[in-house]
Amino acid sequence: MYGYIFIIPILFWFDQATKKKALSTFRNKEEQTVLGGRIVLTLHKNPGAMLGFLKKYPLVLLGLQVSFIFLSTFYFIYLIFQEGRTFWKWAFVFIIGGGLGNLWDRIHKGYVIDFFRYSKSRIVYNMADFFIFLGGFLGIIAEFVEKK
């Protein structure tokens, strides 16, 4: 029942470890391709949210991020005590784990470390972003397959 909780720090650690590796491997805007050129590894220090959104308002962004993680955590705790709802529980594990990874960067560095992008895109991501996306996707699945 409570095993989900222990996954969150693992996701956080994995996100931070990959960001640390990116910082030690790449200089700003330096690129390396992998997987036959499909993925581009690079280093981007993003002071805003996705696409630089709110980069001129860091305190607003920080407040929104803290609020979102707090509310997500509160609802996740509520879910833990319910039977079933497995997709929703996993959705919030990934959303909280990823959200904490990006929040940590924002508080300690003033920006989020992004380091990979798809070759046909200009948007640069990190593992926390991937976890948040995966959590959102699992939430969509939960809406269709889980009974309320």
C-alpha positions in Angstrom: 0.0 0.0 0.0 2.7 2.5 0.9 5.4 1.2 -1.5 4.6 3.9 -4.0 6.0 6.5 -1.6 9.5 4.9 -1.8 9.6 5.3 -5.6 9.5 9.2 -5.4 13.0 9.6 -3.9 14.4 7.1 -6.4 13.0 9.2 -9.3 14.3 12.4 -7.7 17.8 10.8 -7.3 17.8 9.5 -10.9 16.9 12.9 -12.2 19.6 14.7 -10.2 22.2 12.1 -11.1 21.5 12.6 -14.9 21.6 16.4 -14.5 24.9 16.1 -12.6 26.3 14.0 -15.4 25.1 16.5 -18.0 26.7 19.3 -16.2 30.0 17.5 -15.9 30.0 16.3 -19.6 28.7 19.3 -21.6 29.4 22.9 -22.0 26.5 25.2 -22.7 25.0 24.6 -26.2 27.6 21.8 -27.0 25.8 18.9 -28.6 26.3 15.1 -29.1 23.9 12.8 -30.9 22.9 9.3 -29.8 20.5 6.6 -31.0 21.4 7.1 -34.7 21.0 10.9 -34.4 17.5 10.7 -33.0 18.4 12.2 -29.6 20.6 15.2 -29.1 22.4 15.5 -25.8 23.2 19.1 -24.9 23.2 21.4 -21.9 20.6 24.1 -21.4 20.1 26.1 -18.2 16.4 27.1 -18.2 15.4 29.8 -15.8 11.7 29.5 -16.8 9.2 26.7 -17.3 8.8 24.9 -20.6 9.8 27.2 -23.5 11.1 29.7 -21.0 7.6 30.6 -19.8 7.7 32.9 -16.8 11.5 33.3 -16.9 11.1 37.0 -16.1 9.0 36.1 -13.0 11.0 33.5 -11.1 9.2 34.0 -7.8 5.8 33.5 -9.5 7.1 30.4 -11.2 8.6 29.1 -7.9 5.3 29.8 -6.1 3.3 27.9 -8.8 5.7 25.0 -8.7 5.6 24.7 -4.9 1.8 25.0 -4.9 1.4 22.3 -7.6 3.7 19.9 -5.8 2.0 20.5 -2.4 -1.5 20.0 -3.9 -0.3 16.9 -5.8 1.3 15.4 -2.7 -1.8 16.1 -0.6 -4.0 14.3 -3.2 -1.5 11.5 -3.5 -1.7 10.9 0.3 -5.5 10.8 0.0 -5.1 8.2 -2.8 -2.7 6.0 -0.9 -5.5 5.1 1.6 -8.0 4.1 -1.2 -8.3 0.7 -2.6 -7.3 0.3 -6.3 -6.7 3.5 -8.2 -3.4 2.1 -9.3 -2.9 4.2 -12.4 -3.7 7.4 -10.4 -1.2 6.4 -7.7 1.5 5.8 -10.2 0.6 9.0 -12.1 1.2 11.1 -8.9 4.4 9.2 -8.0 5.9 10.3 -11.4 4.5 13.8 -11.2 5.7 14.4 -7.7 9.1 12.8 -8.3 9.7 14.9 -11.4 8.3 18.0 -9.9 10.6 17.7 -6.9 13.6 17.3 -9.2 12.9 20.5 -11.1 12.0 22.4 -7.9 15.3 21.4 -6.3 17.2 22.9 -9.3 15.1 26.0 -9.3 15.7 26.6 -5.5 19.5 25.7 -5.5 20.6 27.0 -8.9 18.0 29.4 -10.0 17.4 27.4 -13.2 16.5 23.9 -14.3 19.1 21.8 -16.1 17.8 20.4 -19.4 20.0 18.1 -21.4 18.3 16.2 -24.2 16.0 16.9 -27.1 14.6 15.0 -30.1 16.6 15.8 -33.2 13.6 17.4 -35.0 12.7 19.6 -32.0 14.2 22.7 -30.4 12.7 21.9 -27.0 15.2 20.6 -24.4 14.1 18.3 -21.6 15.4 16.4 -18.6 14.3 13.3 -16.8 12.1 15.2 -14.4 10.2 16.5 -17.4 9.8 13.0 -18.7 8.5 11.8 -15.4 6.0 14.6 -15.2 4.9 13.8 -18.8 4.6 10.1 -17.9 2.6 10.9 -14.8 0.2 13.0 -16.9 -0.1 10.2 -19.4 -0.9 7.7 -16.7 -3.5 10.1 -15.3 -5.2 10.2 -18.7 -5.2 6.4 -18.8 -6.6 6.3 -15.3 -9.6 8.5 -16.3 -10.5 5.9 -18.9 -9.8 2.6 -17.2 -10.4 3.2 -13.5 -13.7 3.3 -11.8 -14.5 6.3 -9.6 
